[in-house]
Amino acid sequence: MQTKIVTVSVTERLSTVEDIMTLGRVRHMPVVHGGKLVGVLSQRDLLRASLSELGVSGVEARRAFLHAIEIAQVMSSPAITIDPDASIQLAARLMADHRIGCLPVVDGEELIGLVTETDVLHWVAGVHPNGEPS
């Protein structure tokens, strides 16, 4: 589980999220409102929104289009979450069954981490997050 996660407010624009994802090399972002998890935005959601306006050509027009869209319009909501005490096997099963790439880890209503496909693959391969074999 990753505990250093980047969240984004539900009122942000897709252009801002695209910048954060690109610069931070982030593929999934929990979306919060008033400190509470309300959804998840993935690179796939961002791509789907970009493709929905195929008539937009040019970088500036695309950025203007993304700036006009709020995250709430394209995020996956409600977020499928997992408890911090859940097994990695349950996390893998939930991600496979729902065809999602991450699970926010919540303790009560508090977002405390994020489990990603990469985390599960590291576990299967017996590799710690820092790259050391287990």
C-alpha positions as CSV (number, residue, x, y, z in Angstrom):
1,M,0.0,0.0,0.0
2,Q,1.2,3.5,-0.8
3,T,0.7,6.0,2.0
4,K,2.1,9.0,0.2
5,I,-0.8,9.7,-2.1
6,V,-1.8,12.7,-4.1
7,T,-5.5,13.6,-3.9
8,V,-7.4,16.1,-5.9
9,S,-10.5,18.1,-5.1
10,V,-13.8,17.3,-6.9
11,T,-14.0,20.9,-8.1
12,E,-10.7,20.9,-9.9
13,R,-10.5,20.8,-13.7
14,L,-9.2,18.0,-15.9
15,S,-6.4,20.1,-17.2
16,T,-5.0,20.4,-13.7
17,V,-5.2,16.7,-13.1
18,E,-3.5,16.0,-16.4
19,D,-0.6,18.2,-15.4
20,I,-0.3,16.5,-12.0
21,M,-0.5,13.0,-13.5
22,T,2.0,13.8,-16.1
23,L,4.5,15.6,-13.9
24,G,4.1,13.2,-10.9
25,R,3.9,10.1,-13.0
26,V,0.7,9.2,-11.3
27,R,-2.0,6.9,-12.9
28,H,-4.7,7.1,-10.2
29,M,-5.9,10.0,-8.0
30,P,-8.4,9.7,-5.2
31,V,-10.9,12.6,-5.4
32,V,-12.0,14.3,-2.2
33,H,-14.6,16.8,-1.2
34,G,-14.6,18.3,2.3
35,G,-11.9,15.9,3.3
36,K,-13.9,12.8,2.3
37,L,-13.3,10.4,-0.5
38,V,-15.9,10.8,-3.2
39,G,-14.3,9.0,-6.2
40,V,-11.2,8.0,-8.1
41,L,-9.9,9.5,-11.3
42,S,-7.6,7.4,-13.5
43,Q,-5.5,8.0,-16.6
44,R,-8.1,5.9,-18.4
45,D,-10.9,8.3,-17.3
46,L,-8.8,11.3,-18.5
47,L,-8.2,9.6,-21.8
48,R,-11.9,8.7,-22.2
49,A,-12.8,12.4,-21.6
50,S,-10.2,13.5,-24.1
51,L,-11.5,11.1,-26.7
52,S,-15.1,12.2,-26.2
53,E,-14.3,15.5,-28.0
54,L,-12.7,14.2,-31.2
55,G,-13.5,17.4,-33.0
56,V,-11.0,19.3,-30.8
57,S,-7.7,19.7,-32.7
58,G,-4.5,21.3,-31.5
59,V,-2.9,21.4,-28.1
60,E,-4.4,24.7,-27.1
61,A,-7.9,23.6,-28.0
62,R,-7.5,20.3,-26.2
63,R,-6.3,22.1,-23.1
64,A,-9.2,24.5,-23.2
65,F,-11.6,21.6,-23.5
66,L,-10.0,19.8,-20.5
67,H,-10.1,23.0,-18.5
68,A,-13.8,23.3,-19.1
69,I,-14.6,19.9,-17.5
70,E,-14.8,19.3,-13.8
71,I,-13.5,16.1,-12.3
72,A,-17.0,15.2,-11.0
73,Q,-18.1,14.7,-14.6
74,V,-15.6,11.9,-15.4
75,M,-14.5,10.3,-12.1
76,S,-15.5,6.8,-11.0
77,S,-17.9,7.2,-8.2
78,P,-18.6,5.9,-5.6
79,A,-15.0,4.6,-5.2
80,I,-14.6,0.9,-4.5
81,T,-12.5,0.9,-1.4
82,I,-10.8,-1.6,0.9
83,D,-10.2,-1.8,4.6
84,P,-6.5,-1.5,5.9
85,D,-6.8,-5.0,7.4
86,A,-7.9,-6.7,4.2
87,S,-5.7,-9.2,2.5
88,I,-3.8,-8.6,-0.7
89,Q,-5.7,-11.4,-2.2
90,L,-9.0,-9.6,-1.6
91,A,-7.5,-6.4,-3.1
92,A,-6.4,-8.3,-6.2
93,R,-9.8,-10.0,-6.5
94,L,-11.7,-6.7,-6.2
95,M,-9.5,-5.0,-8.8
96,A,-9.9,-7.9,-11.2
97,D,-13.7,-8.2,-10.7
98,H,-14.3,-4.5,-11.1
99,R,-11.6,-4.0,-13.8
100,I,-10.0,-1.2,-11.8
101,G,-6.3,-0.3,-11.3
102,C,-6.4,0.8,-7.7
103,L,-8.2,0.6,-4.4
104,P,-8.3,3.5,-2.0
105,V,-7.6,2.2,1.5
106,V,-10.0,3.7,4.1
107,D,-10.1,3.4,7.8
108,G,-13.7,4.5,8.7
109,E,-14.0,7.6,6.6
110,E,-10.3,8.5,6.5
111,L,-8.3,7.8,3.4
112,I,-5.0,6.3,4.5
113,G,-3.5,4.8,1.4
114,L,-3.9,3.4,-2.1
115,V,-3.3,-0.2,-3.3
116,T,-2.4,-0.3,-7.0
117,E,-2.0,-3.1,-9.6
118,T,1.8,-2.5,-9.3
119,D,1.6,-3.1,-5.6
120,V,-0.2,-6.4,-6.2
121,L,2.4,-7.4,-8.8
122,H,5.2,-6.6,-6.5
123,W,3.7,-8.8,-3.8
124,V,3.2,-11.7,-6.3
125,A,6.8,-11.3,-7.5
126,G,8.0,-11.2,-3.9
127,V,9.5,-7.8,-4.3
128,H,9.2,-5.0,-1.7
129,P,8.1,-1.6,-2.8
130,N,11.7,-0.3,-2.6
131,G,12.8,-3.0,-5.2
132,E,14.4,-5.4,-2.8
133,P,13.5,-9.1,-3.0
134,S,11.5,-10.4,0.0
